Structure formats: structure tokens, C-alpha cells
Amino acid sequence: MRLVRSVVHLSALALCVHAAFAPAHAATTAPAAKVQKAQKTPKRYTIEQFMATTSVTGASFSKDEKNILFSSNASGIFNVYTMPVGGGKQVALTRSTTDSTYAIGYFYNDDRVLFTRDSGGNERNHVFVRELDGKETDLTPGDKHRAMFAGWRPDGSGFYVLTNERDPKFFDLYLYDAKDYKRSVVYQNESGMNVSSISRDGKWLAFDKPNTTADSDVYLYNVATREMKHITPHKGTASYSASTFDPESKRLLFTTNDGGEFNRIASYDLASGQVSEVEKADWDLLGASYSRNGQHRVSVVNRDGSIDVRVVDLAGKPVAMPRLPGGELRQTTFSPSGRLVAFYLNGDRSPSNLYVHDFGSRKTTQLTQSLNKEIDPNDLVEAEVVRFRSFDGMVIPSIYYKPKGASATSKVPAIVYVHGGPGGQTTRGYSAQIQYLVNHGYAVLGINNRGSSGYGKTFFTADDRKHGREPLWDCVEAKTWLASLGYIDPERVAIMGGSYGGYMTLAAMAFRPEAFKVGIDIFGVSNWVRTLESIPPYWEAQRKALYDEIGDPVKDKEFLVATSPLFHAANIRKPLMVIQGANDPRVIKPESDEIVEGVRKNGVEVEYIVFPDEGHGFSKKKNQIEASARILAFLDKHLKK
């Protein structure tokens, strides 16, 4: 599932997108806050105030470039909105009150809109069209499949959709006519590989094939001849992943870490087969894309937990993007002419805001104000990138939040916050949940334990077949590092996480019961055998890779039982909170039901919260508010003096 490769870029293997949401233990990068004077206690804000903040994502320009489309949860649930590019009133184009709805984009030649929506978090997304009169039509009707938008034809006459309606294991590719929505099959998938890119001339498809979670290949498919060609033969472990075809449909750009630790961007010439290097960095390049008019190439670098967006013209010359204080640029989208670019600015103390920049006038306009006006950003905290040495000397990078007012004479409790994955990554950027906890006096260490993405191939594979052991021990060592700061009370440290992070929480409670005072498990795996047997059918292509890393539920059952907290629930003696979405298709509800039952048999306090209208990750504000408020109350009960 790889349960989530990264919070920066998602893969089909993702089991979790996010959680809701010198001496051996000395820091190799000391947090700046450690040498600062203690700061005064900030104003405390309620979870309702934090959740009054609006989340916005996505961008698509209208044909005339006068309006911009995006998704917002201003209503309490995500819907599709539009507004003028120069600023003004936001208008809701969808008004769902039950199911999260996300914009795909405007049609190229008129103001119809494509969007996607599932049902109650079950991840069976469908592709819809909103007609000019407001009528909504499901272009992929049915109850048992999911569909994904895959791109536009350059002239806007059609668009591509992937759906597993024919066979739940495999996604077929269809081309829809933009006028009457009639569709034709472009590729019937029997290989199990994933369509990752379509050339603008429609003649070529690129496929990603996972071999293991760290080793993958790219295949090239000729639509006319139906020839499938393996273009990345290699020896040893290496990741290859298709990014995009160039605007002329002559080259395929892909990322690879073959021969090194980090991903770089290379190209494959479709005519000659020649491979050339396009771009590299000292960190992972996450991929590349082109503007609609083909005049700009955008690439993204995952630089030590931060995002670095690069834009160049056709000659490779850097294009000057706006430099704004308080955050990092993300999600760049060019208008049809290339005259305008939309982007998001996200910072530790500022949630994402949508901007539009005009290259002609050099004017940059902020379109949204996401942070609740009742919250003073100065009461929030900046994150710090820190590192510590684990039990075997391996350096563990992490993202750290120090609460204001913490000092040697005013010690605070702490939380080791574990990301999803296993191969996810905690990065810098705004998190309402983390800022809420820090605002109420908790230090939070977002640990990137071994196996996390973003720190090189060796680090990424260091957790393979070791889950429940070495990665968990990194989390225990994190507690030792926190105690070394001098203002953390080592007797008041919790562990918390979602999905794989939830598994790590349960593993800590079961296998290292002395380490943490409480645990908060958010839709975490308790029984690897069942989870691996019950993965959704549309993950068939990744099944072998997943088994290779975590274990085969038949061949490795003994090992999986040994590392599954459910079978060791009798060891759990510390208070536990468990939070679950009833419709979760990745970590199904019995995973939480049974661990709760097992721990309660010990006479241990367990608080169990189930949201009937959520899946893997909570998208509705009312549920986010309830979950976060109850998490804080649980922590305060057990960790506050």
C-alpha cells in the first residue's frame, strides 16, 4: 500500500494519505528553540477556531482566463468553487453536504466543469460533469468501481478516464468525447501495470510497473501497433517512474534513482531510444510537468522536508516566480496562454492560500484568506528540521514543533507523531491538528523514522521486513532525544499516528509498553495478516511489492503474527485511544474493533471513536473537530499535571 510513499506525492500503494489527519542520542542538528529564551504563553484557541480555517486545493483557468476553479471546504465539506482571477466573490458550483467533491477542471472550450466525488469516504470515486445549467451527470455510473481522470486531449475535444468497472483488479483507459460524452476504449488492461502518462498526440502511453516498493520500471505502449516496450532495464534496486511526455510527443520524461540515492529527471527519445539527463538535485526530484501551451516546464524538489518548485522555459532558462514571505510555493498551474500562473503558498503558520501571478504586469494577487481571522499567526510556531542518532547510530530526520513558554522551569509534555506509509514523510507546512496541540502546550516531533521517503534509497529501504522492530525503536529513541532538550518531561510522552502511524502506535503499546504513557491510534493496522489479505482489488498490481516489503500473509504468517499488535494485546497496559472511519477500504473497521476488544480485556482504559461517514482520513470538518477535541481531552487527562 506502501501505505503512503510520501505526503508530497501519492502512489497507488498508499495505505494512508495523512493522519486526520556525539553521544548516541545527541541531536546532530540542534533545534534553534533550545537556545532561545522561553517565550510567553500564547493565546489559547479552541478547535472550532482552528477548524474555522479553510482548506483549499487545485486550480484550473477558464477558457477566457477570467475565472479560476478550485476546491474548498468552506461549507464544512469539500465542494467546487470559482472566482475571478483578479479577486472577488467565491461562487460554489457544487453543494454536496454528504460527500467530498473535488474539482478536476474547466473544459478547455467552454465553462462546463469536471469534478470527482466518492460516497462516504469509500474511495469509489466517480467522474462527473457539471453542465452550463448546473445539472450534474455521473460519467462513470455504477456502485462497485472507481474512476480517475487521466488528462485532456490538447485541443479539448476529448478527455481520458481510467476505470476498473470491467475487472476490479485492473484499470482500463477510455477516451470520452467532450461534446456528447461517448467513449471508446484506448487500452484494455490485462497487465496490471498503471497508466501514468499519455502523449499529447494520443499515440503513446507510459506505464509504471512496481517490482518492489523500492524497485520499479517504465514501459512504453504504442497505441496504433499495441506494442508494449520495456524501456528501463536495470540491475540492482532502482526506482523508475514516468512523469510526462514533452509537448511535441517526442520524449518521455521520467524520474529515477538508478546509480544514486536520489531521484533525478531523465528523458527517453521515442524515436531513437536515447536516454538523456534532464535535471538533478541533491535531493529527490518528485517529477515534472509542462504548461498547457508547452512553454514552461515545472519540476518539484523534496528538499529536506521542504518543497522547492522550479520553473524553466523551453531553452532551460529559469523563469522568475514570485517570492513571497511566510511559506513555500506549491501546486503551480499555468493558464491556457501561459500569461498567468496560479499557485499555493503554504507555511508552518499559514495554511495554503491561492494566488495568481500575471507575468506581463508582474502583479501577484492573493485570492483566498484561509487562516481564521481570530487566530494570530504569532501565537503559532515555526517548525524546525532536527536530527538525532538512533540506537544503531542511524541519523533520523524529523520535523519539530516547540510550544511557546516551554523551559527548564516549565516543562511540557510531548507527542511522537508518526506519519503514514510505511514510506510516508512528515514535511514542513501547516497542520491545524499539530498547531492545535502545540498551542495547548504539547511539543510535537514529527518523526521520519527509517523507511521514510525523501532521504535517499538506502534510508527508504531500511525498514523492509523490519516493521514492528527497528522503525519502532527509532520512535522510542525519539523519546530519549526529547528528554535531552531539558524542557520536556520524559514521564509525559505520548505516541500518535494514522494508518501505518497508527500501527506504530499500537506496536509501541504492545512491544515497548514501558516507553510511552499513552497512545492514540488513528485507523491503524492491528493485524497484518488480515490487512494484507483484504487489500482492495484495485491494488492487485502492487500486491507483490507490498508482500515483498511487509510479508506474505501465507508464506510469512508466523512473522506477521509476531509483529501484529492484535496478537499481543495482552501486553498493552497504558491508556489507548482508537479512531476509525466505518467506510475505510484500506484499514477496515475490524482492525480497530478487535484491538479495542483485546485491550479492554486487560482492564485498560480504551476510548473508541467511530465516524460512520468517513473512510481512510477524515474530510468533514465536524468530524475533524470532534476527533481533535477528544484527542486533546484524552491527552490532557493523562499527560497534564
Protein Blocks (a to p, Z undefined) as FASTA:
>chain_A
ZZpabfkbccfklmbfbghklpmkbcfbdcfklmpccddddddddfklmmmpccdedjdd
dfkopaccdddfknopacdddddfkbpadddfbfcfkbccddfbdcfkbcbdcddddeeh
lopacdddddfkopacdfbgcjkbccddebdcfklpaccdddfklpmkbccdddddfklo
pacdfbdcfkopacfbdcfklpaccddddfblmbccdddddfklopacdfbbcedjdddd
dfbdcfkopaccdddfehiabdcdddddfklopacdfbdcfbdcfbdcddfkopaccddd
deehiacdddddfkopacdddddehiacehiaddfkomaccdddddfklccddddddfkl
opacdfbdfbafkbcfklpccddddddddfkopacdddddddehiafklccdddddddeh
jkgccdedddfklmmmmmnopacdddddehiahiajklmmmmgopghilmmmmmmmmmmm
mmmnopacfklccdddehjlmmmmmmmmmmmmmlpmbdcdehiafblklmmmmgcfklmm
mmmmmmmmnopfklmmmmmmmmgmklmmmmpmbdcdddddfklcklgfklmmmmmmmmmm
nopacdddddfkbceddfbfklmmmmmmmmmmmmmmmmpZZ
